[in-house]
Amino acid sequence: MPPVAVALQVVAICGGARMKEGNTSKLLTHFLGGMQEGGASVELFYSRQLDIPPCLGEFACWTTNPGVCHINDKMQLLYPRLRDADVLVLATPVYIPLPGEMQNLLNRLLPLIDPRIRWLKGRTRPVGFRAGVKIRKIVLVSTSGWWERANFGTVMRIVREFARGAGVDFAGGLLRPNFNVMVEDRKKAQEIYNAAKQAGYQLAIDGKMSKHTLATVSQPLIPSKEWRRRIAQEDF
């Protein structure tokens, strides 16, 4: 008999302060729906509900008790799910640069990282995730109220750097600038949501998202001059 296909295990963490009601969650919901249509099994968590305190910087998870965080909180429920996941989806709005709970969560992933050091492209980095952590891809889903796609630059760098430090593939960013303008054009909004769903399906089936699909999600909805006119309180 042919082997039984094992569903791709996905853990998604949404850092939006408004959780299910937020713009990031709306985009993420369509993306994860596409992954599920592609056969993936998805678990979704909200960093605000997890109420994650910051890492204390003691590095006990690297030294005295390798792989174990001594802070007894809801991260202890998340760690085993992360170890068993194939794909980690980090979803966040653009703040300066990240919501506080989301930054805390990223720092608290330290126990999953192998502390041994490698030299890669002029940088010292950890060798990657510890043995037993199955994550092989990390994806960013992000929204912003600003018009320019360049406003995602810092958030993209943070997630890309984390993926490199973890020794896994950064599968790319599903980015939606100027999100609030979508409410003005239902047809365009549906096109963007459909593309987000298609991106999730592509990732589940092909292991990657097409450039065309990502560009559809990020497409400008109004000219930059119109955007500047709307928000201008002084001359630009």
N, C-alpha and C positions, 0 to 999 in steps of 0.2 A: 504494500500500500504506500502511496506517496505520503511524505511527511505532512503533518498538520501545520498550517501556517500560524505563526504566533503573532498576535496583534502588537503593533508598535505601541509602546508605553510612553505616554506624553504627560509631563507635569507642567502646568502653566501657572505662573504667579503674576497676578495683576496688582500693580502698585498705585492705581488711581484712588484718590481720596474718597470719591463718591461711589466707589465699588461698582455695583451692577448698573447704576444710573450714569456713570461717567462715560465720556467719549471713548476712552481707551477700551473700556469693557465692551462697548458696542462694536468696535472694530474687531476686537479679540474674539467675540462670540461667533462672528461669521468665519473667521480664520479657523477656529477650533472645530466649527461645524464641518468645514471642508476636510479637515484631518480625520474626523470621525467617518465621513462618507468614504474616505480612502481606507477605512478599516482600522484606524488607530483607536486605542483606548485612552481617554483623556480624563485627567483630574485637574480641577481648577481651584486655586487658593487665592485669597485676597490678603495682601500683606497687612492691611489695616486690621483685619479680623485676627490675624496671627499675633498682633501686638508685640512685635519683636524688639527687645531691648538691644542696645549696641554691644558689639564685641568688646570685651574688656582688655584685649591686647596682651593677654598673659601667655599665649602660645602653648598652653597646657595640652591642647589637642594635637600639637606637633611634637611634644617632648614627653611629659610625664604620663599622659594617657592618650597615646596616638589614636587619632580618628574619632575621639569622643569629646563633645563639648560639655563642660560641667554645668552650664547654665540650664536649670531645669524649667523649661518653658515650652511653648507650642512648637518650637523648632524641633524638639525631640520627636514629634509626630511626623514632621516633614522629612527629616533625614532619611528614614528607611524608604520612603516613596521616591526620593531623589536617587538613592542608590540603585533602585530597580528601574528607573526611567531610561528610555532610549533617547528621548528628546526633551530638552528643557526650553520652555518658552517664557521669556521675560517680557512682560508688557507694562509700559509705563508712560505717563505723560511727561512732557519736557518741563522740568522745573529749573532750579539753578544748582546742579543740573537735574537731580533726581528727587522724588519725594523721600522724606527722611526714613520711612519704614522700608522703602525699597533699598536704600543704601545700607541700612542695618542688615537686611537680609543677605545682600551680596557679601558683606563682611563676615556674616555668620556661616557662610559656606566653607570657611577655612578648614574645618575638620575633614572635609571631603578631598582636600588637596594633599598630595604627596609632597613632603617638605624637601625632598632631594632636589638639587639644583642642576640645571643644564644651561648651556650657553647657546643662544639661538638668535641669529641675525643681529649680533652686537648687543644683546641683552641677556642678563641673567634672569632665568625663569624657573619655576618649579617644573618637575618632569611631567606633571599632569595630575589627573584625578588618581586617587588611591585605587589599588586593586579591589575589585568588588563594586566599584561605581560604574554603572553601565552607560551613562550618558555619553553619546557620541556626537550630538549636534546641539547647538544653542541658537535660538532664534530671538530676534527682537521685534516686538510689535509696539509702535509708539505713535502718539498723536500730539499735535501742537496747535495752539491758536494762531501762531505767527504764519505769515505767508510763505516765507522762504524755507525750502527744504534744508538749507545749510544750518538751520537752527537745531537740527538733529545731530550735528557733528560730534558734540561732546558725549552725548548718550551713546551714539554708535561706537565711539572709541572705547568707552568704558566696557561695553558688552563684548566688543571684539577683543580687547585686551584680556578680559576674563576668560574668554574661550581659548585664547592662545596660552594663557597661564595654566589652564586646565588640560591643555593638550588635545583639544577636540575641535571639530569643524564649526566655524561661525557660518551658519547657513544663510545669513543675510537679515536685512531689516525691512519689515512691512511698515512704511512710514506714511502718515497722513497729516500734512500741514494744513493750516487754515481750516480746521475741522468744522468750526461753527457755520461756515458759509454753506456747508452741505444741506442745511435745512431749507435753503432757498430754492433748491433744485432737486426735487424728488427723483427725477430720472437719473441725474448724475450721481446722486447719493446711492441709488440702487446699483448703478454700474460699478461704483467703488466697492460696495459691500459684496457684490458678486465676484469681483476680482479678488477680494480678500479671501473669500471662500475657495476660489479656484487656487489661490496660492497655498492654502492649507492642504487641499487635495493633492496638488503637485508634490508638496513636501512629503506627504504620506506615501504616495505611489512611486515617485521618481527620486526622492531624497534631496530635491532642490526645487527652488521657485524660479520661474522664468523671469528674465529682465522685463519682458513686455507686461507681464502680470503685475510686477512690482511698480512699473512706471504708471500703469493704469490707476493703481491705488494712490500714487503720489501726485497725479496730474493737477495742474493749477486750475482753479474754478473761476477766478476773476483775474483781470490784469493786475499787476503789482501797483500800477498807478492808482487804480480804483481802491485797492486795499489801503494804500497810504492816505488817500483822500478821506477814507472812512475814519481812520484812527487819528488823523493829524490834529494836533492841538497847537502846533507851531509849524513854521516852514521847515521843510526837509531839504 
